[in-house]
Amino acid sequence: MFVRRGVVRVSPTEESTLDKDRAEELAIECDAEDVEEFETSEGNFFEFYCHHAHLMRVRGALAKELGELGRVEAAEVRYDPQVTVRLGRKAGEAARALIEDIHDKVPQTLAVHHNIEFAKSAGQEAE
């Protein structure tokens, strides 16, 4: 149901020329399995994926190879769902509240993994 994999998040520096092509070259050089680019209002970043057992090796290789192109922001083992379930607004709010309650009320909780795909707008509601 979930795929366990290592994820290394890399942010380019302001003057960087790091693009998708160069990121793919770095992935090959550093033994990562795949790389994805994400764009946010705060800027773009890349996620490099690898086998969970190789996470620290890939992280170290990326940190070394990046140089002035960027910096490693985070490295973690993540459980990504193979199949997702889309929830509408109301059900999504209830699910988010439940996840927050688990984090707030059960201090032993390190992470909550789910396969929920939350609705982004009223037109995507699945209720």
N, C-alpha and C positions, 0 to 999 in steps of 0.2 A: 504494500500500500504506500510506503514511503521509500525514497531512495536516500541513503546516507552518503553524503559526500562532503568533501572539503571545499570551502569557499574563501577566496582571498579577494578582498575589496581594495582596489587601487584607484587613487585620485590623481589625475594629471596636475602638474604644477601650472601656474598661471601662464608662463612662457613656453609651456610644453608643446611639442608637435606630436604627442601621442594620439594616434587615431586607431580606428578599428583594424586596419591592415597591420600596423606595427604591433598592436596588442596581440593579434593572432600569431605573429612571428615570435613574440615573447612567450606566448603559451607553448609553442612548439619547443623553443629553447629551454624552457623551465619545466617541461614534462607535465604541463596542465592538459586536461582533456578537452576543455572548451573555454571560450571567453564570450561574455555578453557585455554590450555597452548600454548604459542607462543614462537618460537625460532627465534632470530635475530642475526646478527653479533655482537651486543653489549651485548648479553646474553639472557636468557629466562625470561619470565614474565607470569603472570596469569591474566585473566580477569574473575571476578566473576559477574554474571548477576542476577538481581533481579527486582521485580516490581518497577517502578519509584518512587512510593510513599514510598517505604521502603529503599531508597538509603542511607540516612544518618544513619539509624539504622544498616544496614548491614555493612557500612563503619566503624562505631564505633566498632561493634562487631569484625570485622576482625582485626582492629588495636589492640584491646585488646588481642585477641587470638593468633595473630602471634608471639608476643614476639620477640625472637631472630631469628625466621625463615625468616622474611622478613619485608617489610615496604609498606604501602599504598602510591602509587605514585600519584594517581589521582582518582577522583570520579565524575561522570557526568551522566546526563540524555542524552541518545542518541536515535536517530531515525534510526533504522536499516531496510533496505529494505527487503520486503518479496520476491520480484521478482527483479532480476537484468537484465540489458541489457549489453551485451558485445560490446565494441567499438573497432574498429581497431586503428592502430597507428595514422592516420591522424585525424580521428574523435575524438579520445581520446585527442590528443593535442589541438584541437579546444575547446573541453569541458573543459579541464584544464585551458586554457587561459580565457574562459568565467567565470569560478569560481573565478580565481584570479582577473579578472577585477571587478567582483561584490564586492569582499572583498576590493579591492583598491579604487574603485570609489564611493562606497555607504557606508559611514562611519557608518550608522545605522545598517548594517548587522552584526548580531551576529554569524550566522552559515548558511551554505548552505548544505541542505540535498539532496542527489541524489541516484539513483539506478544504477549508472554506474559501470561496471566491466571493468577496463582498461586492454588492451592487455599487456602481460608481455614480449612477444618476437615476432619477425616477423612471426613465425610459427603459432601464435595465432590470427593473424589479421583477423577481420571479415568484411573487406571491399570488 
